[in-house]
Amino acid sequence: MKLWAGRFQKETDTLVNDFNSSITFDARLYKEDIEGSMAHAAMLGRQGIIEAREAEKIIDGLKAILADIEADNVEFSLDNEDIHMNIEALLTDRIGQTGKRLHTARSRNDQVALDFRLFVKREIPVIIGMALELEKVLVKKARANLETVMPGYTHLQRAQPTTFAHYMMAYANMIRRDITRLEDCTERMDECPLGAGALATSTYGVDRFQTAAALGFRKPTDNSMDSVSDRDFAIEFLSACSILMMHLSRFSEEIILWCSWEFKYVELDDAYSTGSSIMPQKKNPDVAELVRGKTGRVYGSLFSLLTVMKGLPLAYNKDMQEDKEPVFDAIDTVEMCLPVFTAMLDTLTVLPKNMRKAASGGFINATDCADYLVKKGLPFREAYMIVGRLVNMCIKTGETLDTLPLKDFRSVSGVFDADVYEALELKTCVNGRKVCGGPAKEAVERQIEAIRAFVEERG
């Protein structure tokens, strides 16, 4: 018999029973459910709502169930629908009538809200820890490539010279923001919904501050209706995960391009590449491609939950049973992608000569040429036009700005002198950009130190 069967005169149809059940996925919340139940039972005993010895008996029974589940000695039942009713049924089977007292002053609505919030709250530090490992690798790669000149791009066209270290720090800053978004999300979800009941708390003298503290929350939630109908903490979490995956996907796209023969800026380690079943020469960047592909999966989780929640009246609705699978899947996906991506990046080989060769083409020092003229007294727009004419001349003659004879420079503007070649040297162009955030060695070293300190602060 179901725990809620008193009002019903007929058994639930088998199809409805299977359709209604969530135990196949919410069994994952067993630990949080048992911890929440133990905190609730302890509070009931302390408040005199049930006898102290009954509370102790319930807690002992729950501890034994937890041990059996973790030893894989428990089989959950579809008839009991969800993890909450399965554990309550197991408890009652083991300790008898006392087990039926556990649900006093509690609803499955605040129970599931608690379990789900606890679960997400505990997974966030795991993801943050993985992201911090990626930051360490980015710092390592940057330190090793402070003078590795490469083209920077806009519109996927060579634009201005930069360094591989500067590139790594761009992604390091993105990942740093991802980490702080997850930290912010944790702070907002650090409120305990237990004691909210179905939607309007209870006539029993429960102590919500006591259970919140026992479960490691900063405080109880402020409004009981909000407590059981809120899933914005999960939506915010999925949003943070989606942004993180977007950054990994963009980085993956660059790596996919860079390891192609057309670029050949990096070489992937054999351990983080795959081959072709038909083409023996192939070395495929499957790790990066899968990270790029799985990003859409995490986006799907976010849009799924947003769609579930968009039309629901207060308070709890059964639609909200659809909240857990998207979050579980997103957690699994992010926690799968981060370590393998980090290892792939850590083991790839940078090819500085190829980067330097690419940087020599595409007139990426054209802006520096214009700046040279500005420093000689010309207005920038006039200098811009002069350099544009020089580039056009180079295209017709097959020269670059570095190789163009001085007489050709002077044929366009008498301001040019022999020192123009030093100004156009790529390392000069890079190291002249000492502005905060720039690619000059000393500027990137400051960026590296900032990321290193950020990581160190978080242990």
N, C-alpha and C positions, 0 to 999 in steps of 0.2 A: 504493500500500500504506500502511495506517495505521502510525503510529509504534509502536503497541503490538501489532502483528499477529503477532508471533513464535509465540505459543502457540496461535493459531487456525488452523483448517484450511479454514474457509469465509469468504467475504466477508460483511460485515454486510448484512442485509436493508435495502433502501432505506427502508422505513417506519421501521425501528429507527434507521437512520442519521439521518433527519430528526428523529425524536422525541428522539434523544439529543443532537443538536447544540445548542450555545448561542451559536454565532458570530453569529447574527442580532442578539443583544443585547449579548453580552460583548465585541464588537468595540470597544465604547466604552472598554475598559480597555487599548487598545493601547499608550498612552504609558507607563502604569504597568508593564505587562508588560515592555516594552523596557527601561525604567529598572531594574527589578528584575533582569532578565537581565544587564544590563551590570555591575551591582554584584556579582552572583554570579560572573560570568566574571572580573572583576578580582580577586575574592577567591581564586578557584581558581588563578589565575596566581600571586598573591603567596604562597599557601600551598604552591606546588609540586605541586598536585594535577593541573594540566595545565601545559604549558610556557607561559612568559610570552608568547612570540610567538603561540601559539595563542589566548591570552586577548585579545591585541591585535587579532588578525584577527577574532575573534568580535565584539568591541566595535565595530570599524570597520564590520563587516557590519550590525550592529544599528542603528548610527547612520544608515547608508544606507537601511535599511528604514524607519526612522522618518521620514526626510525624504521618501521616496516615498509613504508613507501620508498624510502631511500635505499633499502635493501632489496627492492623490487619484489616484495612479498604481498603486494596489495593489487587487486584487480578492481578497477572502477566499473560501475554499472550504468548503462544507458538509462535504465528505469529511474535512476536518481538524478537525471538531467544534467547536473553541473557539479563542479568541484565542491561547492559549498554543501549541497545536500548529500553528496557522497560521503564527505567526511563526517557530517552530523549523523548519518545513518550508521557509519562504521562505529562512531563513538557510542551511540545508543546500544548497538549490538554488543559492545564490549563491556560497558559499565551500567547498562540498564537504564532505569527511569531517570537517574541523575543526568544522563546525557541530554534528555529532553529539556532540561533547564537552561542549557547554553544559549538558546535563541531568545531568551527573555530580553526585552528592551533592544532588540536588534531586528533588522530586516535584511533580506538578501540584497536590497538596493544599496544600503550603506556598506554592506559586506563586500560586494563586488567592487564598489567604488574604492574602498580601502585596498583590496587585494591588487587591483589594477594599478592604482597609484603607487603602491609600495614597489611593485614589480618594475615599473618604468623608472622610478626614482633610483632603484638599485642598478639598473642597466646603464644609466647615463654615465656613471664613473668608469664603467668598463670601456665604453666607446671613447670617452675622453682620454683614458689611458692609452688606447690604441692610436688616437690622433697625436698624442704627445710623442709617441715613438716615431711617427712620421715626421714630426717637427725636428727631432734629433737627427734624422737622416738628411733632411733638408739643410740643416746647419752644417753637417759633415760635408755634404756635396758642395755647398757654397764656399766653405773654408778652403776646399781643395781647388777651387776654380775662380778665385778672385781676379785673375788676370786672363781668364779664358774668354777672349773676345768672340762675339757671335753677332749675327744680325738680330735686331729687334724688329718686330713687324707691326704694321697696321693694315687692315684689310687683307691679311696674309701676303702683303707685299713688303719687301725689305724697306725699312724706314730709317732707323738710326742705329748706330752701334751700341751694344750693351755687353754684358758678360753673362756667362752661365750662372755665376754666383748671384747676380742681380735677378735673373730669372727665377732661381730657386727661392729667393727671398720674397718674390711676388706671391708664390704659392704658400710660403710659410706664413705670410700675413693673412691670407685667406683662411688657412686652417686655424690660425690663432682666433680669428673672429668666430669660426665655427665652434671652437671650444668654449668661448665666452657665451655664445648663444645657448649652448647646452647647459652651462652653469646658471645662466639667467632663468632658463626653463625650470631647472631644479629648485631654485629659490621660490618661484611662484607656485610650484606644486607641493611645497613643504608644509602642507596643511592637512590635517587628518579628518576624513569624513565620518569616521566611526562614531556612532551615537546619533546620527541624523535620522536614523530609522527609515521608514518607507519614504517619508518626505517631511514629517512634522515632529521629529524627535520622539519623545516618550513621556508618559506620566510617571515613570520610575525616576528616582533621584540618581541618574547616572552622572558620572564625573568624566566629561569628555577631555578635560585638560590632563587628567591622569592617564587615560588611554593614549592620547596623543604623545605624551612624554615617553610612555613605555615603548611606543613603536618608533621613536626617533624622529617625530615630527616637531616642528617649531611651535605649532599651535593647532587647535581644532579649526575647522572651517567656520566661517561666520554666519552662514545661512543654510539651514537644513535642506531647503528645496534645491538650492544651487549645488549643494554637496552631492546629491544623488543624480542630478541631471547634467552635471558639468562633465564634459570630456575635452574641454579646450586645452587642458594640460597635455593630453595625448596628441591633439592637433598641432600644438606648438612644438612638441617633441618631433613629430613627423616632419614639420616644416624645417626645423633645424637639421634633421637628418637629410632632407631633400637638398638643402643648400650645400651641406657637406658633400653629398654625392655629386652635385653639380660641379663643385670644384674638382673632385677627383676625376670626373668625366672630362672636363676641359683639359686637365693635366694629361689624362690618358690620350686624348686626341693629339696633343703635342708630341707625346712619346711615340705614338703610332706614326706620325709624320717624320719625326726625327730619325727613327730607325729604318725608314725606307731608303732605298738606294738613291732616290731623288734628293734626299737631304743627307743622310748618313752622318748625322751629328753624334749619334750614340749607337752603341752595340748592346743589345740585350744579352744577359747571361743565358746560356743554354738551359739552365734549370728553370728559367722563367719564360721560356718560349716553347712553341710546338712546331711540328713539321707538317708536311702535306702528305696525303696518302698516294699522290700521283706525281708530284713535282719534287724531285729530290733536292733541289737547290733552296727550297723555301724555308724560312725561319720566321714564323708568324708571331705577332705580338698579342696572343690570345688573352693574356691576363689583362692588358689595357683595354682590349676590345670588350671583354666581359664586364669589366668595371663600368665602361661606357654604357653597355646594354642594360646592366642591372640598375643603373640610375633611374631609368624609366619605371622600373618595378617599384622603387621607393616612392617616386612621384605618384604612382598609382595608389599606393597605400594612403598617401595624404589626401588625394582627391576622393577616394572611397569614403574615408571617414568624414570629410567635409560634407559630402553628399548625404550620408546617413543622417547627420545632425541638422541639416539646414532647415528642415520643416517640422521639427519635433516640438510639441508643447511641453511645458513643465508638468510633471517632473520626470520620473523614469518611464521609458517605453521599451518594449521588447526589441525594437530596432537596434537599440544600443548594445545588444548582444554581438552585433557586427563590428564592435570597436576593437576587439582583441586580435583577431587574425591579421588585420593589416599592420598593427603595431608589432606583433610577434614577427611577421615576415620582414618588416623593415629592419628590426633589430638584428635578425639573423643575417640579412643581406649586408648591412653596414659592417657587422662584426666579422663577416666573411671577407669583405672587400678590403678593409683597411690593412690587415696584416700582410696579405699577399701583395697588395700594391706597394706597401712600404718595403718589403723584401725585394721586389722587382726593381724599385728605384735604387735601393742600396747596392745592388749587385751590377747595375748597368755600368758600362764603360763609356766615358766621355771621350770624344774624338776631336781634340782642340784644333788640329790642322785643318780638318774639314770645315769646322765652324769659321776659322780664320779665312779660309779660301772663299767661303760663301759671303763673308762680310766684306771682302774686297770688291765684290760686284754689286750692282744695283744702286750705286751712287749714294750709299747710306751716310756719307760724310758731306752731303750737299748742304744741309742746314749749317754745319760747321764752317763750310766755305762762305755762306752768307754772313754768319756771325763774324768771321774774319774781316769782312768788308765793313760791317757795322762798327767793329772795334777800331777801324781806320777812319771812321767818321761818316760813313754813308748811312742814310735812313734804311731801315730794314726792308721796306717794300722795294726800294731801288736795288738793294743788294739781292733780294729774292729774284727779281727779274734778270739781273746779270747772271746769276748762277743757273737759272733756267736756260738761258741762251748757251751757257757753257756745257750743260748736260746735253742739250740738243746737238751741239758740235761734237761732243764725245761719241754720241750714238752714231753719228754719220761717219766718223773716222775710226771707230773701234777702239777709242782710248777710254781711260777712266780719268777721274779728276786727279788721281795720284800720278798718272803717267803723262798727262797733257803737258806739252812743252810750255815753258813760261811765256814765250812769245805769243802763244795762242791765248793764254790768260790775259796778257796785256793788250791783245787786239780787241778784247771786249771791254776791259777797264784798266786804265793806267794805274789804278790803286794797287794792283797786285805786285808783289815782290817775291823774291826767292824764299822768304819765310813762310809762304803759303803751303809749301810741302810739309813742313813740320806741323802746321795747323791741321793739315788733312790726314796726318798719320792716325790710324784708328785708335791706338792706345792713348794718344793725345786727346782725341775726341772723347773717349770714355772717361779718362781721368780728369779731364777738365770739368766734368759734371759732378762737382763736389757738393752740390746743393743737397740738403736733407732729403733722403729718399732716392737719391740718384745712383748711377752705376759706378762712379769712381770707387776705387779700392777702399779708401778711407770711409766713404759714405756707406758702402755695403758692410764693412766691418762693424759699423755702428748698428746696422740693421740686424746683423748676426748676433751681436751682443744682446740686443733687445729681446730677440726670440729665445736665446739661451737662458736669459734671466727669467722669462715667462715660464719656460719649461721647468726650470729649477724651483721656482716658487711653488709649483704643483707637485714637487717630489719626484 
